[in-house]
Amino acid sequence: MELREGQVAVVTGAASGIGLAMARRFAADGLKVVLADVEKGALEAAADALRADGTSVHARVVDVGEREQVVALAEDTYATFGGCHVLCNNAGVGSGAEGRMWEHEPNDWKWAFNVNVWGVFHGIQAFLPRMIAGGEPGHVVNTSSGDGGIAPLPTASVYAVTKAAVVTMTESLYAHLKAEHARVGASVLFPGPHMLRTGLWESHRNRPDRFAKERPRKSPYRSLDQWEAAMKAAGKEVAFTPVEEVADLVAEGIAADRFWLLPESEHSDRQIRARSQSMLDRANPAYLESFILD
């Protein structure tokens, strides 16, 4: 679909990081934007900044893991702007899980699935029927990750499992939209190709009480700056992709009706080939060995 002035884009997880970058890019293309985020203060600041630039903005505090709140977001969007042409199911969290998989707290899994998987499905169910019925060109972008979407990083297995689910969900959505001959396309986004400076590392700041950890962490949460400093101290430089480049990839991908929003990367290509070859050869996943901990 062609992004043009007057269309409406809805972005979840829009108060910062990739979500805010996408909202800014859509605004630059003349779209009206609906910002949804669980963090009220950051959401209001983001909306105010976009309005100051002349963008038509509507902002709503939403926990995407709560179906009723996402349904209300859809109703609010149609009542305010009369439609939705681009839906970006982007909200996501890290789980805060520690240790081996069998040591993880159930709430780590429940919280991550609630946001990263159910949040995407809630967005699809709340918006897609109206988008299809409207008969106008539209597009859905679901945010996954190379961690899980391509191959898991075992030290972040909960997050990886949720992001693998997003890929399969989006593949299924694509097939269903084609079967309906809908004028709505679908894409799965792999932000990158390098690390990103987003709030994902501090997800715990917004963790709901109903998914609270049941025991103290063995080690404190580490910020992105602390992780980067540790990597540099170990002699490893870390490359970062500006979130604006991710937003450009999304806009260009929508215009080209591209399903795989996967930036070019030798590392990703090696992972894809190694995983695929392992499956074709019915061989053990040797591509995980570099991540396996003692």
C-alpha positions as CSV (number, residue, x, y, z in Angstrom):
1,M,0.0,0.0,0.0
2,E,1.1,3.6,-0.6
3,L,1.5,5.6,2.6
4,R,-0.2,8.9,2.1
5,E,-1.6,11.9,3.9
6,G,-4.8,11.4,5.8
7,Q,-4.3,7.7,6.5
8,V,-4.3,6.4,10.1
9,A,-1.5,4.5,11.8
10,V,-1.8,2.7,15.2
11,V,1.4,1.8,17.0
12,T,1.6,0.0,20.3
13,G,4.7,0.4,22.5
14,A,4.8,3.9,20.9
15,A,6.1,6.0,23.8
16,S,9.8,5.2,23.1
17,G,12.2,3.2,21.0
18,I,11.1,1.5,17.8
19,G,7.5,2.4,18.4
20,L,8.1,6.1,18.7
21,A,10.4,6.0,15.7
22,M,7.7,4.4,13.6
23,A,5.1,6.9,14.7
24,R,7.5,9.7,13.8
25,R,8.1,8.2,10.3
26,F,4.4,7.8,9.7
27,A,3.8,11.4,10.8
28,A,6.5,12.6,8.4
29,D,4.5,10.8,5.6
30,G,1.4,12.8,6.6
31,L,-0.4,10.0,8.5
32,K,-2.5,10.6,11.6
33,V,-1.1,8.5,14.4
34,V,-2.5,6.7,17.4
35,L,0.0,6.0,20.1
36,A,-0.6,3.3,22.7
37,D,1.7,2.5,25.6
38,V,1.5,1.3,29.2
39,E,3.7,4.1,30.4
40,K,1.6,7.2,30.8
41,G,4.2,9.9,31.3
42,A,6.4,8.9,28.4
43,L,3.3,8.5,26.2
44,E,2.1,12.0,26.9
45,A,5.5,13.4,26.2
46,A,5.7,11.6,22.9
47,A,2.3,12.7,21.9
48,D,3.0,16.3,22.8
49,A,6.2,16.3,20.8
50,L,4.4,15.0,17.7
51,R,1.6,17.5,18.1
52,A,4.2,20.3,18.3
53,D,5.4,19.2,14.8
54,G,1.8,19.5,13.5
55,T,0.8,15.9,13.5
56,S,-2.7,14.7,14.3
57,V,-2.2,12.5,17.3
58,H,-4.4,10.5,19.6
59,A,-2.8,8.8,22.6
60,R,-4.2,6.2,24.9
61,V,-2.7,4.2,27.9
62,V,-3.1,0.6,27.0
63,D,-1.8,-2.7,28.4
64,V,-1.9,-4.8,25.3
65,G,-2.1,-8.0,27.4
66,E,-5.6,-7.0,28.4
67,R,-8.0,-7.8,25.6
68,E,-10.6,-5.3,26.8
69,Q,-8.1,-2.4,26.6
70,V,-7.1,-3.2,23.1
71,V,-10.7,-3.5,22.0
72,A,-11.3,-0.1,23.6
73,L,-8.2,1.2,21.7
74,A,-9.8,0.1,18.4
75,E,-13.1,1.7,19.2
76,D,-11.4,4.9,20.3
77,T,-9.3,5.0,17.1
78,Y,-12.4,4.6,14.8
79,A,-14.4,7.1,16.9
80,T,-11.5,9.6,16.7
81,F,-10.1,9.2,13.2
82,G,-12.7,7.0,11.4
83,G,-10.4,4.2,10.4
84,C,-7.1,2.4,10.7
85,H,-4.8,1.7,7.7
86,V,-1.6,0.7,9.4
87,L,-1.4,-1.4,12.6
88,C,1.9,-2.0,14.3
89,N,1.7,-4.5,17.1
90,N,5.1,-3.5,18.5
91,A,4.8,-3.6,22.3
92,G,7.1,-6.0,23.9
93,V,8.9,-6.9,27.1
94,G,11.8,-8.9,28.4
95,S,10.9,-11.5,31.0
96,G,13.5,-11.1,33.7
97,A,14.0,-14.8,33.9
98,E,17.2,-16.2,35.4
99,G,19.0,-19.5,35.3
100,R,18.0,-22.7,33.4
101,M,14.6,-23.0,31.8
102,W,13.4,-25.4,34.5
103,E,14.3,-22.8,37.1
104,H,12.3,-20.0,35.6
105,E,9.3,-18.6,37.5
106,P,5.9,-19.3,35.8
107,N,5.2,-15.5,36.1
108,D,8.2,-14.8,33.9
109,W,6.6,-16.8,31.1
110,K,3.1,-15.5,31.8
111,W,4.1,-11.9,31.6
112,A,6.2,-12.3,28.5
113,F,3.5,-14.2,26.7
114,N,0.8,-11.8,27.9
115,V,2.5,-8.9,26.2
116,N,4.6,-10.3,23.4
117,V,2.1,-12.9,22.1
118,W,-1.4,-12.2,23.4
119,G,-0.7,-8.5,22.8
120,V,-0.2,-9.2,19.1
121,F,-3.2,-11.4,18.9
122,H,-5.4,-8.9,20.7
123,G,-4.4,-6.2,18.2
124,I,-5.2,-8.5,15.3
125,Q,-8.6,-9.4,16.6
126,A,-9.5,-5.9,17.6
127,F,-8.6,-4.2,14.4
128,L,-8.5,-6.6,11.5
129,P,-12.2,-7.2,11.0
130,R,-12.8,-3.4,10.8
131,M,-9.8,-2.9,8.5
132,I,-11.0,-5.7,6.1
133,A,-14.6,-4.5,6.2
134,G,-13.5,-0.9,5.4
135,G,-12.3,-2.1,2.0
136,E,-9.3,0.3,1.9
137,P,-5.7,-0.8,1.5
138,G,-4.1,-1.6,4.9
139,H,-1.2,-3.3,6.5
140,V,-0.3,-5.0,9.7
141,V,3.3,-5.1,11.1
142,N,4.1,-7.5,14.0
143,T,7.4,-7.0,15.7
144,S,9.5,-10.1,16.3
145,S,13.2,-10.4,16.8
146,G,16.2,-12.3,15.5
147,D,16.3,-13.8,19.0
148,G,13.7,-16.5,18.5
149,G,12.4,-15.3,15.2
150,I,15.5,-16.7,13.5
151,A,17.2,-18.8,16.2
152,P,17.0,-18.6,20.0
153,L,19.5,-17.0,22.3
154,P,19.3,-19.6,25.0
155,T,20.2,-17.1,27.7
156,A,17.0,-15.2,26.9
157,S,14.8,-18.2,26.1
158,V,11.5,-16.9,27.3
159,Y,11.8,-13.8,25.1
160,A,13.0,-16.0,22.2
161,V,10.0,-18.4,22.5
162,T,7.5,-15.5,22.4
163,K,9.2,-13.9,19.3
164,A,9.2,-17.3,17.5
165,A,5.4,-17.4,18.1
166,V,5.0,-13.9,16.6
167,V,6.7,-15.1,13.3
168,T,4.3,-18.1,13.1
169,M,1.3,-16.0,14.0
170,T,2.2,-13.5,11.2
171,E,2.7,-16.2,8.6
172,S,-0.7,-17.6,9.5
173,L,-2.2,-14.1,9.3
174,Y,-0.7,-13.6,5.9
175,A,-2.2,-16.8,4.6
176,H,-5.6,-16.0,6.1
177,L,-5.6,-12.5,4.6
178,K,-4.8,-14.0,1.2
179,A,-7.5,-16.5,1.5
180,E,-10.0,-13.7,2.2
181,H,-8.7,-11.7,-0.8
182,A,-8.3,-8.8,1.7
183,R,-6.7,-5.5,0.7
184,V,-4.7,-5.8,3.9
185,G,-1.1,-7.0,3.9
186,A,1.0,-8.4,6.7
187,S,4.7,-8.2,7.7
188,V,6.9,-9.5,10.4
189,L,9.6,-7.1,11.6
190,F,13.1,-8.1,12.8
191,P,14.6,-4.9,14.2
192,G,18.3,-4.6,13.5
193,P,20.6,-5.7,12.1
194,H,22.5,-4.6,15.2
195,M,21.6,-3.9,18.8
196,L,19.1,-1.2,19.5
197,R,18.9,1.4,22.2
198,T,15.4,0.8,23.5
199,G,13.7,0.5,26.9
200,L,13.5,-3.3,26.5
201,W,16.3,-3.8,29.0
202,E,14.3,-1.9,31.6
203,S,11.0,-3.7,31.0
204,H,10.7,-4.6,34.7
205,R,9.8,-1.0,35.4
206,N,6.4,-1.7,34.0
207,R,5.8,-5.2,35.3
208,P,2.3,-5.6,36.6
209,D,1.7,-6.8,40.2
210,R,-0.3,-9.8,38.9
211,F,2.9,-11.1,37.2
212,A,5.3,-10.1,40.0
213,K,8.4,-12.2,40.7
214,E,7.9,-14.7,43.5
215,R,11.5,-14.6,44.7
216,P,14.3,-12.1,44.7
217,R,16.6,-12.1,41.7
218,K,20.0,-13.7,42.2
219,S,21.6,-10.7,40.4
220,P,20.3,-7.2,39.9
221,Y,18.8,-6.1,36.6
222,R,21.5,-4.8,34.2
223,S,20.8,-1.7,32.1
224,L,21.9,-1.5,28.4
225,D,24.6,1.0,29.4
226,Q,26.0,-1.5,32.0
227,W,25.9,-4.3,29.5
228,E,27.7,-2.3,26.9
229,A,30.3,-1.2,29.4
230,A,30.9,-4.9,30.3
231,M,31.2,-5.9,26.7
232,K,33.8,-3.1,26.1
233,A,35.7,-4.1,29.2
234,A,35.9,-7.6,27.7
235,G,37.3,-6.1,24.5
236,K,34.1,-6.5,22.4
237,E,32.7,-3.5,20.6
238,V,28.9,-3.4,20.2
239,A,27.3,-2.0,17.1
240,F,23.9,-0.2,17.3
241,T,21.3,0.4,14.7
242,P,19.4,3.7,15.0
243,V,15.7,3.2,15.6
244,E,15.1,5.6,12.7
245,E,16.6,3.1,10.3
246,V,14.1,0.4,11.6
247,A,11.2,2.8,11.0
248,D,12.4,3.5,7.5
249,L,12.6,-0.3,6.9
250,V,9.0,-0.6,8.0
251,A,7.7,2.2,5.9
252,E,9.5,1.0,2.8
253,G,8.4,-2.6,3.5
254,I,4.7,-1.6,3.7
255,A,5.0,0.3,0.4
256,A,6.5,-2.7,-1.2
257,D,4.1,-5.2,0.4
258,R,7.1,-7.1,1.8
259,F,6.4,-9.8,4.3
260,W,9.9,-10.3,5.7
261,L,11.1,-7.0,7.2
262,L,14.5,-8.4,7.8
263,P,17.5,-6.1,7.2
264,E,20.5,-7.5,5.4
265,S,23.0,-9.1,7.8
266,E,25.7,-11.7,7.3
267,H,25.2,-12.9,10.8
268,S,21.4,-13.4,10.3
269,D,22.0,-15.1,7.0
270,R,24.4,-17.5,8.6
271,Q,21.9,-18.3,11.4
272,I,19.1,-18.9,8.9
273,R,21.2,-21.2,6.7
274,A,22.6,-23.1,9.7
275,R,19.2,-23.6,11.2
276,S,17.6,-24.6,7.9
277,Q,20.4,-27.0,7.1
278,S,20.2,-28.6,10.5
279,M,16.6,-29.3,9.9
280,L,17.1,-30.6,6.4
281,D,19.9,-32.9,7.6
282,R,17.9,-34.0,10.6
283,A,21.0,-33.0,12.6
284,N,21.4,-31.7,16.1
285,P,21.3,-27.8,16.4
286,A,25.1,-27.2,16.3
287,Y,24.3,-23.5,15.6
288,L,23.4,-23.1,19.3
289,E,26.7,-24.4,20.6
290,S,28.4,-21.0,20.8
291,F,25.6,-19.9,23.2
292,I,25.6,-23.0,25.4
293,L,26.7,-22.2,28.9
294,D,28.9,-24.4,31.1
